Amino acid sequence: MKQKEIGIYVHIPFCIQKCSYCDFCSYENKEELIPRYIKCLLQEMKEVGEGNQLDYQNHLDDLFLVKTIYIGGGTPSFIKSSYIKQIMTTIFENYQVVENAEVTIEVNPGTVNLQKLEDYFQSGINRLSIGLQSTHPHLLQTLGRVHTYYDFLDTYHWAREVGFQNINVDLMLGLPNQTLGELEDSLEEIISLEPEHISIYSLIVEAGTSLEKQIQDGTLVLPEEDLERKMYWRAKELLENNGYVHYEISNFAKPNYESKHNLDCWNQKEYVGFGVSAHSYTNNVRYSNITKVEEYIANYEKDKIEDNLIFHEKQNKESKKKEYMLLGLRKLEGVSIQEFKNQFIDNPIFLYHTQLEKLVNEELLEIDGDYIKLTNKGLDFANLVWEEFV
């Protein structure tokens, strides 16, 4: 039996209220499903751990060695902390978890208290990702957030009191009616708290969201593209000037505090997802669970577990190489030519000479020693770069 290093992702789809920009698999007003959902989720984790689940990647001869655990949503901090403790206990009882594994949970201000955070910490969780998005009330209201900045401050200070020494704070830019000054205010406030990690995402208006409807009917107006880019570069400047390393397009960290879970995904490492809509990637196969929470629960309760699985892709060598390039070019350091050769034998410079010549000529990519990476212009037009490797 061989050891296979993986990450584990656990999806908690429940929320107090769905944010106006959110198109993730999340549900409001379905609290009555939580106990049944957790029971099915724990069953799924146990069965995969025992090697009994019918799946697409035939991993029965592999011993999973868990490097990272990530509990996301939805709003994981919305449910009782006793459920989170059960999830953590089930993982530790059914999988071999490396010492000092990175274990993250997403929390939203207004859904946690000191006791919940203590329960998380005692269960083995050692990293928090706090969804703030902005320090300004009118922007939080626009996004449909259920918390205030003061709720965030309570959450942050409680987390430090409990003992969390690895905290990420999520912020957003390019919001309707957001000014450059407001973004600077938010960044300066958060930087002063000295979290170990800050993620700052450009707003993407997803189809079917309430935010899209408000923009289409003129209720809300997005900032001009030039202003959105000014926000991005100002954020980069402020964060780097305060000791944060820009290591991925939207992510900044104090040295040695990069998100290991996300880095493993961008480095094409394997992971197993549990819960409704959770995705997995093992043995070159990508698959997921179905997205409807009622069906996910019903299939477990009717012993039709296989009906929860959706096959997405069996990668061949060519698709795996292209994806390696696409994911690697999210990172600021880029793709290591030597690591690509170690993994695939081929030299990416020769394999993708047509794409690379085009992108270098357009000043979107540069080749710097062993690395193929985005230029500053490439950071602004990263989608054009990634399209070459789809």
Secondary structure as UniProt FT lines:
FT   STRAND          2..12
FT   STRAND          14..15
FT   TURN            20..21
FT   STRAND          27..28
FT   HELIX           31..33
FT   HELIX           34..50
FT   TURN            60..61
FT   STRAND          62..73
FT   HELIX           76..78
FT   HELIX           81..94
FT   STRAND          96..107
FT   TURN            109..110
FT   HELIX           114..123
FT   STRAND          127..133
FT   HELIX           137..143
FT   HELIX           149..162
FT   STRAND          167..173
FT   TURN            176..177
FT   HELIX           180..193
FT   STRAND          197..202
FT   TURN            207..208
FT   HELIX           210..216
FT   TURN            217..218
FT   HELIX           225..241
FT   TURN            242..243
FT   STRAND          245..248
FT   TURN            249..250
FT   STRAND          251..253
FT   TURN            255..256
FT   HELIX           260..266
FT   TURN            267..268
FT   STRAND          271..274
FT   TURN            276..277
FT   STRAND          279..282
FT   TURN            283..284
FT   STRAND          285..289
FT   HELIX           293..301
FT   TURN            302..303
FT   HELIX           305..308
FT   STRAND          309..314
FT   HELIX           317..328
FT   TURN            329..330
FT   STRAND          335..336
FT   HELIX           337..344
FT   HELIX           348..351
FT   HELIX           353..361
FT   TURN            362..363
FT   STRAND          365..368
FT   TURN            369..370
FT   STRAND          371..374
FT   HELIX           376..380
FT   HELIX           382..387
FT   TURN            388..389
//
